[in-house]
Amino acid sequence: MARGWESKSVEAQIEAAAENAPQHKAVLNSETAAKLRHKEGLLLSRNRVTQQLEASRNLLHRKMLEQALADLAAQIAELD
């Protein structure tokens, strides 16, 4: 009988938490979702290029990475 009482208490707590939680969730259309995915991909690419730039010692490779970083920054700015 004690187990039943505990589970009812837990169930009541879950219901109370669900009632207090915000019910509105942003519903994105496919175009907005695609833009967000594209931006997230650009941000991940920027992080990867930044890490490679920090590790690179070759001058030509660093120059190429700096150009890639500038291009990514421009694309990200375009999406904002």
N, CA, C and O atoms as a printed pandas DataFrame, in Angstrom:
     atom_number atom_name residue_name chain_id  residue_number  x_coord  y_coord  z_coord
0              1         N          MET        A               1    0.811   -1.181    0.000
1              2        CA          MET        A               1    0.000    0.000    0.000
2              3         C          MET        A               1    0.865    1.260    0.000
3              4         O          MET        A               1    0.482    2.274   -0.583
4              5         N          ALA        A               2    2.013    1.202    0.641
5              6        CA          ALA        A               2    2.892    2.363    0.681
6              7         C          ALA        A               2    3.416    2.690   -0.710
7              8         O          ALA        A               2    3.580    3.858   -1.060
8              9         N          ARG        A               3    3.678    1.655   -1.499
9             10        CA          ARG        A               3    4.173    1.896   -2.851
10            11         C          ARG        A               3    3.140    2.640   -3.684
11            12         O          ARG        A               3    3.483    3.548   -4.440
12            13         N          GLY        A               4    1.910    2.266   -3.549
13            14        CA          GLY        A               4    0.846    2.942   -4.286
14            15         C          GLY        A               4    0.749    4.405   -3.895
15            16         O          GLY        A               4    0.527    5.270   -4.742
16            17         N          TRP        A               5    0.913    4.671   -2.636
17            18        CA          TRP        A               5    0.857    6.052   -2.149
18            19         C          TRP        A               5    2.013    6.853   -2.728
19            20         O          TRP        A               5    1.822    7.992   -3.152
20            21         N          GLU        A               6    3.227    6.266   -2.754
21            22        CA          GLU        A               6    4.398    6.964   -3.309
22            23         C          GLU        A               6    4.204    7.257   -4.789
23            24         O          GLU        A               6    4.483    8.365   -5.246
24            25         N          SER        A               7    3.733    6.278   -5.532
25            26        CA          SER        A               7    3.577    6.496   -6.972
26            27         C          SER        A               7    2.520    7.557   -7.255
27            28         O          SER        A               7    2.652    8.320   -8.212
28            29         N          LYS        A               8    1.473    7.614   -6.436
29            30        CA          LYS        A               8    0.463    8.649   -6.620
30            31         C          LYS        A               8    1.042   10.022   -6.307
31            32         O          LYS        A               8    0.708   11.009   -6.963
32            33         N          SER        A               9    1.907   10.078   -5.306
33            34        CA          SER        A               9    2.545   11.340   -4.955
34            35         C          SER        A               9    3.455   11.808   -6.090
35            36         O          SER        A               9    3.461   12.985   -6.449
36            37         N          VAL        A              10    4.215   10.881   -6.643
37            38        CA          VAL        A              10    5.107   11.221   -7.755
38            39         C          VAL        A              10    4.288   11.647   -8.964
39            40         O          VAL        A              10    4.629   12.609   -9.652
40            41         N          GLU        A              11    3.212   10.927   -9.211
41            42        CA          GLU        A              11    2.347   11.269  -10.335
42            43         C          GLU        A              11    1.765   12.676  -10.164
43            44         O          GLU        A              11    1.682   13.439  -11.127
44            45         N          ALA        A              12    1.368   13.010   -8.946
45            46        CA          ALA        A              12    0.820   14.342   -8.673
46            47         C          ALA        A              12    1.886   15.419   -8.877
47            48         O          ALA        A              12    1.598   16.503   -9.385
48            49         N          GLN        A              13    3.122   15.106   -8.475
49            50        CA          GLN        A              13    4.211   16.069   -8.666
50            51         C          GLN        A              13    4.489   16.295  -10.146
51            52         O          GLN        A              13    4.742   17.423  -10.568
52            53         N          ILE        A              14    4.442   15.231  -10.928
53            54        CA          ILE        A              14    4.681   15.343  -12.369
54            55         C          ILE        A              14    3.576   16.177  -13.017
55            56         O          ILE        A              14    3.849   17.029  -13.863
56            57         N          GLU        A              15    2.335   15.927  -12.617
57            58        CA          GLU        A              15    1.217   16.697  -13.168
58            59         C          GLU        A              15    1.328   18.169  -12.798
59            60         O          GLU        A              15    1.052   19.044  -13.618
60            61         N          ALA        A              16    1.738   18.442  -11.546
61            62        CA          ALA        A              16    1.881   19.832  -11.113
62            63         C          ALA        A              16    2.991   20.535  -11.899
63            64         O          ALA        A              16    2.856   21.701  -12.272
64            65         N          ALA        A              17    4.084   19.818  -12.145
65            66        CA          ALA        A              17    5.180   20.407  -12.911
66            67         C          ALA        A              17    4.750   20.672  -14.340
67            68         O          ALA        A              17    5.121   21.691  -14.924
68            69         N          ALA        A              18    3.966   19.756  -14.913
69            70        CA          ALA        A              18    3.492   19.931  -16.285
70            71         C          ALA        A              18    2.542   21.125  -16.391
71            72         O          ALA        A              18    2.539   21.833  -17.399
72            73         N          GLU        A              19    1.752   21.343  -15.368
73            74        CA          GLU        A              19    0.836   22.481  -15.390
74            75         C          GLU        A              19    1.580   23.808  -15.294
75            76         O          GLU        A              19    1.164   24.801  -15.891
76            77         N          ASN        A              20    2.673   23.824  -14.548
77            78        CA          ASN        A              20    3.441   25.055  -14.357
78            79         C          ASN        A              20    4.408   25.337  -15.505
79            80         O          ASN        A              20    4.881   26.463  -15.656
80            81         N          ALA        A              21    4.696   24.336  -16.298
81            82        CA          ALA        A              21    5.638   24.514  -17.407
82            83         C          ALA        A              21    4.982   25.344  -18.499
83            84         O          ALA        A              21    3.775   25.241  -18.718
84            85         N          PRO        A              22    5.768   26.164  -19.185
85            86        CA          PRO        A              22    5.193   26.948  -20.282
86            87         C          PRO        A              22    4.691   26.021  -21.387
87            88         O          PRO        A              22    5.367   25.068  -21.772
88            89         N          GLN        A              23    3.525   26.310  -21.874
89            90        CA          GLN        A              23    2.895   25.453  -22.876
90            91         C          GLN        A              23    3.197   25.870  -24.310
91            92         O          GLN        A              23    2.910   25.123  -25.245
92            93         N          HIS        A              24    3.767   27.039  -24.488
93            94        CA          HIS        A              24    4.018   27.513  -25.839
94            95         C          HIS        A              24    5.398   27.060  -26.309
95            96         O          HIS        A              24    6.412   27.282  -25.648
96            97         N          LYS        A              25    5.396   26.437  -27.443
97            98        CA          LYS        A              25    6.646   26.044  -28.086
98            99         C          LYS        A              25    6.654   26.685  -29.458
99           100         O          LYS        A              25    5.641   26.717  -30.158
100          101         N          ALA        A              26    7.801   27.189  -29.822
101          102        CA          ALA        A              26    7.907   27.845  -31.118
102          103         C          ALA        A              26    7.801   26.792  -32.221
103          104         O          ALA        A              26    8.554   25.818  -32.252
104          105         N          VAL        A              27    6.878   27.007  -33.094
105          106        CA          VAL        A              27    6.709   26.119  -34.236
106          107         C          VAL        A              27    7.366   26.811  -35.424
107          108         O          VAL        A              27    6.981   27.910  -35.821
108          109         N          LEU        A              28    8.356   26.144  -35.971
109          110        CA          LEU        A              28    9.102   26.732  -37.075
110          111         C          LEU        A              28    8.602   26.165  -38.394
111          112         O          LEU        A              28    8.309   24.975  -38.509
112          113         N          ASN        A              29    8.514   27.033  -39.373
113          114        CA          ASN        A              29    8.187   26.520  -40.691
114          115         C          ASN        A              29    9.462   25.937  -41.300
115          116         O          ASN        A              29   10.552   26.118  -40.757
116          117         N          SER        A              30    9.330   25.259  -42.393
117          118        CA          SER        A              30   10.472   24.550  -42.962
118          119         C          SER        A              30   11.577   25.505  -43.414
119          120         O          SER        A              30   12.757   25.168  -43.324
120          121         N          GLU        A              31   11.213   26.676  -43.892
121          122        CA          GLU        A              31   12.214   27.640  -44.349
122          123         C          GLU        A              31   13.050   28.155  -43.173
123          124         O          GLU        A              31   14.274   28.244  -43.266
124          125         N          THR        A              32   12.382   28.492  -42.073
125          126        CA          THR        A              32   13.085   28.986  -40.897
126          127         C          THR        A              32   13.965   27.895  -40.301
127          128         O          THR        A              32   15.094   28.164  -39.890
128          129         N          ALA        A              33   13.463   26.680  -40.253
129          130        CA          ALA        A              33   14.237   25.564  -39.727
130          131         C          ALA        A              33   15.480   25.317  -40.589
131          132         O          ALA        A              33   16.559   25.040  -40.063
132          133         N          ALA        A              34   15.325   25.417  -41.904
133          134        CA          ALA        A              34   16.465   25.224  -42.800
134          135         C          ALA        A              34   17.515   26.309  -42.584
135          136         O          ALA        A              34   18.714   26.030  -42.597
136          137         N          LYS        A              35   17.065   27.546  -42.384
137          138        CA          LYS        A              35   18.011   28.633  -42.120
138          139         C          LYS        A              35   18.769   28.401  -40.821
139          140         O          LYS        A              35   19.977   28.624  -40.748
140          141         N          LEU        A              36   18.051   27.952  -39.800
141          142        CA          LEU        A              36   18.703   27.679  -38.522
142          143         C          LEU        A              36   19.734   26.559  -38.639
143          144         O          LEU        A              36   20.828   26.657  -38.083
144          145         N          ARG        A              37   19.387   25.500  -39.360
145          146        CA          ARG        A              37   20.339   24.393  -39.565
146          147         C          ARG        A              37   21.560   24.878  -40.333
147          148         O          ARG        A              37   22.689   24.509  -40.012
148          149         N          HIS        A              38   21.328   25.709  -41.351
149          150        CA          HIS        A              38   22.437   26.229  -42.147
150          151         C          HIS        A              38   23.351   27.101  -41.278
151          152         O          HIS        A              38   24.575   27.003  -41.360
152          153         N          LYS        A              39   22.747   27.948  -40.452
153          154        CA          LYS        A              39   23.541   28.816  -39.580
154          155         C          LYS        A              39   24.331   27.992  -38.573
155          156         O          LYS        A              39   25.497   28.290  -38.315
156          157         N          GLU        A              40   23.716   26.964  -37.999
157          158        CA          GLU        A              40   24.424   26.100  -37.059
158          159         C          GLU        A              40   25.598   25.413  -37.736
159          160         O          GLU        A              40   26.663   25.264  -37.136
160          161         N          GLY        A              41   25.412   24.996  -38.972
161          162        CA          GLY        A              41   26.508   24.385  -39.724
162          163         C          GLY        A              41   27.642   25.368  -39.962
163          164         O          GLY        A              41   28.816   25.011  -39.858
164          165         N          LEU        A              42   27.288   26.613  -40.285
165          166        CA          LEU        A              42   28.307   27.643  -40.481
166          167         C          LEU        A              42   29.071   27.927  -39.184
167          168         O          LEU        A              42   30.287   28.119  -39.200
168          169         N          LEU        A              43   28.352   27.953  -38.074
169          170        CA          LEU        A              43   29.003   28.196  -36.784
170          171         C          LEU        A              43   29.949   27.054  -36.423
171          172         O          LEU        A              43   31.038   27.286  -35.898
172          173         N          LEU        A              44   29.534   25.831  -36.703
173          174        CA          LEU        A              44   30.412   24.694  -36.452
174          175         C          LEU        A              44   31.646   24.753  -37.339
175          176         O          LEU        A              44   32.753   24.461  -36.887
176          177         N          SER        A              45   31.459   25.126  -38.589
177          178        CA          SER        A              45   32.590   25.264  -39.509
178          179         C          SER        A              45   33.544   26.348  -39.031
179          180         O          SER        A              45   34.763   26.189  -39.091
180          181         N          ARG        A              46   32.973   27.458  -38.554
181          182        CA          ARG        A              46   33.814   28.542  -38.045
182          183         C          ARG        A              46   34.648   28.080  -36.849
183          184         O          ARG        A              46   35.825   28.425  -36.742
184          185         N          ASN        A              47   34.043   27.305  -35.958
185          186        CA          ASN        A              47   34.789   26.781  -34.815
186          187         C          ASN        A              47   35.912   25.858  -35.265
187          188         O          ASN        A              47   37.023   25.922  -34.737
188          189         N          ARG        A              48   35.625   25.002  -36.240
189          190        CA          ARG        A              48   36.641   24.072  -36.737
190          191         C          ARG        A              48   37.783   24.829  -37.394
191          192         O          ARG        A              48   38.948   24.512  -37.153
192          193         N          VAL        A              49   37.474   25.821  -38.217
193          194        CA          VAL        A              49   38.506   26.607  -38.899
194          195         C          VAL        A              49   39.344   27.379  -37.876
195          196         O          VAL        A              49   40.560   27.498  -38.024
196          197         N          THR        A              50   38.684   27.900  -36.841
197          198        CA          THR        A              50   39.407   28.628  -35.795
198          199         C          THR        A              50   40.387   27.706  -35.081
199          200         O          THR        A              50   41.519   28.102  -34.801
200          201         N          GLN        A              51   39.965   26.494  -34.788
201          202        CA          GLN        A              51   40.857   25.535  -34.141
202          203         C          GLN        A              51   42.027   25.180  -35.048
203          204         O          GLN        A              51   43.163   25.079  -34.585
204          205         N          GLN        A              52   41.759   24.989  -36.327
205          206        CA          GLN        A              52   42.833   24.676  -37.268
206          207         C          GLN        A              52   43.796   25.845  -37.390
207          208         O          GLN        A              52   45.005   25.647  -37.506
208          209         N          LEU        A              53   43.273   27.049  -37.364
209          210        CA          LEU        A              53   44.102   28.237  -37.476
210          211         C          LEU        A              53   45.043   28.348  -36.277
211          212         O          LEU        A              53   46.212   28.703  -36.429
212          213         N          GLU        A              54   44.532   28.046  -35.096
213          214        CA          GLU        A              54   45.363   28.090  -33.897
214          215         C          GLU        A              54   46.483   27.061  -33.947
215          216         O          GLU        A              54   47.567   27.298  -33.414
216          217         N          ALA        A              55   46.234   25.924  -34.581
217          218        CA          ALA        A              55   47.221   24.854  -34.622
218          219         C          ALA        A              55   48.173   24.965  -35.814
219          220         O          ALA        A              55   49.240   24.350  -35.810
220          221         N          SER        A              56   47.806   25.725  -36.813
221          222        CA          SER        A              56   48.597   25.788  -38.043
222          223         C          SER        A              56   49.843   26.652  -37.870
223          224         O          SER        A              56   49.811   27.703  -37.229
224          225         N          ARG        A              57   50.938   26.180  -38.457
225          226        CA          ARG        A              57   52.194   26.930  -38.439
226          227         C          ARG        A              57   52.638   27.340  -39.846
227          228         O          ARG        A              57   53.513   28.192  -40.003
228          229         N          ASN        A              58   52.033   26.733  -40.862
229          230        CA          ASN        A              58   52.378   27.024  -42.245
230          231         C          ASN        A              58   51.700   28.337  -42.651
231          232         O          ASN        A              58   50.486   28.484  -42.514
232          233         N          LEU        A              59   52.487   29.277  -43.144
233          234        CA          LEU        A              59   51.993   30.602  -43.494
234          235         C          LEU        A              59   50.900   30.556  -44.564
235          236         O          LEU        A              59   49.888   31.246  -44.443
236          237         N          LEU        A              60   51.096   29.754  -45.602
237          238        CA          LEU        A              60   50.096   29.666  -46.675
238          239         C          LEU        A              60   48.801   29.031  -46.173
239          240         O          LEU        A              60   47.704   29.458  -46.535
240          241         N          HIS        A              61   48.944   28.018  -45.342
241          242        CA          HIS        A              61   47.763   27.360  -44.797
242          243         C          HIS        A              61   47.003   28.321  -43.879
243          244         O          HIS        A              61   45.772   28.356  -43.900
244          245         N          ARG        A              62   47.725   29.093  -43.080
245          246        CA          ARG        A              62   47.093   30.075  -42.200
246          247         C          ARG        A              62   46.341   31.131  -43.013
247          248         O          ARG        A              62   45.247   31.555  -42.639
248          249         N          LYS        A              63   46.940   31.545  -44.122
249          250        CA          LYS        A              63   46.296   32.543  -44.978
250          251         C          LYS        A              63   44.987   31.995  -45.555
251          252         O          LYS        A              63   43.977   32.697  -45.606
252          253         N          MET        A              64   45.021   30.741  -45.984
253          254        CA          MET        A              64   43.830   30.101  -46.534
254          255         C          MET        A              64   42.753   29.993  -45.450
255          256         O          MET        A              64   41.578   30.241  -45.722
256          257         N          LEU        A              65   43.143   29.625  -44.227
257          258        CA          LEU        A              65   42.189   29.497  -43.133
258          259         C          LEU        A              65   41.610   30.853  -42.740
259          260         O          LEU        A              65   40.426   30.949  -42.417
260          261         N          GLU        A              66   42.421   31.888  -42.763
261          262        CA          GLU        A              66   41.931   33.226  -42.452
262          263         C          GLU        A              66   40.894   33.684  -43.477
263          264         O          GLU        A              66   39.900   34.320  -43.126
264          265         N          GLN        A              67   41.137   33.352  -44.751
265          266        CA          GLN        A              67   40.169   33.685  -45.797
266          267         C          GLN        A              67   38.869   32.903  -45.599
267          268         O          GLN        A              67   37.777   33.447  -45.763
268          269         N          ALA        A              68   38.998   31.630  -45.246
269          270        CA          ALA        A              68   37.810   30.812  -44.995
270          271         C          ALA        A              68   37.027   31.363  -43.807
271          272         O          ALA        A              68   35.796   31.385  -43.824
272          273         N          LEU        A              69   37.739   31.804  -42.786
273          274        CA          LEU        A              69   37.092   32.383  -41.612
274          275         C          LEU        A              69   36.345   33.667  -41.970
275          276         O          LEU        A              69   35.235   33.899  -41.493
276          277         N          ALA        A              70   36.955   34.492  -42.806
277          278        CA          ALA        A              70   36.294   35.724  -43.249
278          279         C          ALA        A              70   35.046   35.403  -44.070
279          280         O          ALA        A              70   34.013   36.052  -43.909
280          281         N          ASP        A              71   35.138   34.410  -44.943
281          282        CA          ASP        A              71   33.969   34.008  -45.745
282          283         C          ASP        A              71   32.841   33.497  -44.866
283          284         O          ASP        A              71   31.678   33.838  -45.078
284          285         N          LEU        A              72   33.186   32.673  -43.869
285          286        CA          LEU        A              72   32.171   32.152  -42.960
286          287         C          LEU        A              72   31.520   33.271  -42.161
287          288         O          LEU        A              72   30.309   33.261  -41.942
288          289         N          ALA        A              73   32.326   34.237  -41.724
289          290        CA          ALA        A              73   31.788   35.368  -40.971
290          291         C          ALA        A              73   30.814   36.171  -41.839
291          292         O          ALA        A              73   29.778   36.628  -41.356
292          293         N          ALA        A              74   31.147   36.337  -43.097
293          294        CA          ALA        A              74   30.258   37.061  -44.006
294          295         C          ALA        A              74   28.942   36.315  -44.215
295          296         O          ALA        A              74   27.874   36.927  -44.240
296          297         N          GLN        A              75   29.019   35.014  -44.364
297          298        CA          GLN        A              75   27.806   34.216  -44.550
298          299         C          GLN        A              75   26.921   34.238  -43.301
299          300         O          GLN        A              75   25.695   34.302  -43.395
300          301         N          ILE        A              76   27.560   34.185  -42.136
301          302        CA          ILE        A              76   26.804   34.228  -40.882
302          303         C          ILE        A              76   26.131   35.594  -40.732
303          304         O          ILE        A              76   24.972   35.681  -40.326
304          305         N          ALA        A              77   26.860   36.648  -41.061
305          306        CA          ALA        A              77   26.300   37.996  -40.969
306          307         C          ALA        A              77   25.117   38.157  -41.925
307          308         O          ALA        A              77   24.149   38.851  -41.612
308          309         N          GLU        A              78   25.200   37.522  -43.075
309          310        CA          GLU        A              78   24.115   37.576  -44.060
310          311         C          GLU        A              78   22.831   36.951  -43.508
311          312         O          GLU        A              78   21.729   37.430  -43.778
312          313         N          LEU        A              79   22.989   35.875  -42.731
313          314        CA          LEU        A              79   21.825   35.174  -42.181
314          315         C          LEU        A              79   21.200   35.952  -41.016
315          316         O          LEU        A              79   20.016   35.791  -40.722
316          317         N          ASP        A              80   21.991   36.782  -40.368
317          318        CA          ASP        A              80   21.465   37.570  -39.239
318          319         C          ASP        A              80   20.765   38.753  -39.777
319          320         O          ASP        A              80   20.241   39.562  -39.011
